[in-house]
Amino acid sequence: MQHNSRQVVSNQPGPHHDVERRVARALAHPLRKPIADHTLQAFKQANAWYQQRQAPLILDAGCGVGLSTRRLAEQFPEHSVIGVDRSAERLGKDHGKLPDNALLIRADLVDFWRLAEQAGWGLERHYLLYPNPYPKAGHLKMRWHGHPVFPTLLALGGRLEVRSNWQLYVEEFAYALALVTGKQAEVVTFSPGDDYLTPFEAKYDQSGQTLWRLCIELERT
Ligand SMILES: C[S@@+](CC[C@H](N)C(=O)[O-])C[C@H]1O[C@@H](n2cnc3c(N)ncnc32)[C@H](O)[C@@H]1O
């Protein structure tokens, strides 16, 4: 199928001048917002499944319809793969039976990541595939690296991979990540060929857009 998806348009000409301040604030003031009950229940379900399987864990954060969760589960049969998304509509799309080593959970990541950290989860791999860009300059705090939960998602450790069709998002993420961890992640372009991990990846690639990603190995802290 030929797609015609538009590039991200932003009123922000370069990396946001406030990234450093947002990260400093997130480090100084961990998020205290109460955990929503529905995510607490969803986390309990995910945790019970994970504990019972006793396999290294992959988190597909913002998995959308869960295609990437399925593909990762096939690619890593010895791992447990949990896909989390807050959209019931996306998760409800029927893509056939889930592999036994995959679980899809409806939850808000802001709460889910905090519960995972509190429960002592350590990730083997962590994917943030095409997160909402929130391209307006005024929306920096809604991008994951501008959000108060940022240090928590990094603290879960593992090999973190971020993909986006917006170069600036990944570059800002790398900058914020270096501020928290002291580690420098390289931002590169890549071409998925026909091997799309997610529907958004397919859509952007088939529209001729450049895709960006960073990968970094993080310690569980
Ligand atoms: C642009 S879509 C990408 C979906 C999928 N990763 C893909 O590439 O096809 C971003 C996804 O992140 C989810 N999302 C955004 N904020 C979230 C949050 N706070 N908690 C859980 N999911 C969230 C949205 O519901 C949406 O499905």
The ligand as an SDF file (V2000), in Angstrom:
LIG
                    3D

 27 29  0  0  0  0  0  0  0  0999 V2000
    2.4390    7.4340   17.2260 C   0  0  0  0  0  0  0  0  0  0  0  0
    1.7540    6.0680   18.0450 S   0  0  0  0  0  0  0  0  0  0  0  0
    2.9250    4.7810   17.6930 C   0  0  0  0  0  0  0  0  0  0  0  0
    2.3810    3.4090   17.9280 C   0  0  0  0  0  0  0  0  0  0  0  0
    3.3090    2.2460   17.5910 C   0  0  0  0  0  0  0  0  0  0  0  0
    4.4910    2.2440   18.4150 N   0  0  0  0  0  0  0  0  0  0  0  0
    3.6960    2.2810   16.1320 C   0  0  0  0  0  0  0  0  0  0  0  0
    4.8340    2.6720   15.8410 O   0  0  0  0  0  0  0  0  0  0  0  0
    2.8650    1.9020   15.2890 O   0  0  0  0  0  0  0  0  0  0  0  0
    2.0980    6.4380   19.7400 C   0  0  0  0  0  0  0  0  0  0  0  0
    1.3990    5.4930   20.7050 C   0  0  0  0  0  0  0  0  0  0  0  0
    1.7620    5.8350   22.0330 O   0  0  0  0  0  0  0  0  0  0  0  0
    0.6230    5.6770   22.8590 C   0  0  0  0  0  0  0  0  0  0  0  0
    0.8100    6.5180   24.0520 N   0  0  0  0  0  0  0  0  0  0  0  0
    1.0450    7.8430   24.0970 C   0  0  0  0  0  0  0  0  0  0  0  0
    1.1360    8.2650   25.3620 N   0  0  0  0  0  0  0  0  0  0  0  0
    0.9480    7.1680   26.1480 C   0  0  0  0  0  0  0  0  0  0  0  0
    0.9060    6.9530   27.5460 C   0  0  0  0  0  0  0  0  0  0  0  0
    1.0650    7.9600   28.4210 N   0  0  0  0  0  0  0  0  0  0  0  0
    0.6980    5.7010   28.0020 N   0  0  0  0  0  0  0  0  0  0  0  0
    0.5130    4.6760   27.1330 C   0  0  0  0  0  0  0  0  0  0  0  0
    0.5290    4.8230   25.7950 N   0  0  0  0  0  0  0  0  0  0  0  0
    0.7410    6.0450   25.3130 C   0  0  0  0  0  0  0  0  0  0  0  0
   -0.5380    6.1190   21.9890 C   0  0  0  0  0  0  0  0  0  0  0  0
   -1.7680    5.5880   22.4470 O   0  0  0  0  0  0  0  0  0  0  0  0
   -0.1150    5.5720   20.6400 C   0  0  0  0  0  0  0  0  0  0  0  0
   -0.6410    4.2890   20.3950 O   0  0  0  0  0  0  0  0  0  0  0  0
  1  2  1  0
  2  3  1  0
  2 10  1  0
  3  4  1  0
  4  5  1  0
  5  6  1  0
  5  7  1  0
  7  8  2  0
  7  9  1  0
 10 11  1  0
 11 12  1  0
 11 26  1  0
 12 13  1  0
 13 14  1  0
 13 24  1  0
 14 15  1  0
 14 23  1  0
 15 16  2  0
 16 17  1  0
 17 18  1  0
 17 23  2  0
 18 19  1  0
 18 20  2  0
 20 21  1  0
 21 22  2  0
 22 23  1  0
 24 25  1  0
 24 26  1  0
 26 27  1  0
M  CHG  2   2   1   9  -1
M  END
$$$$
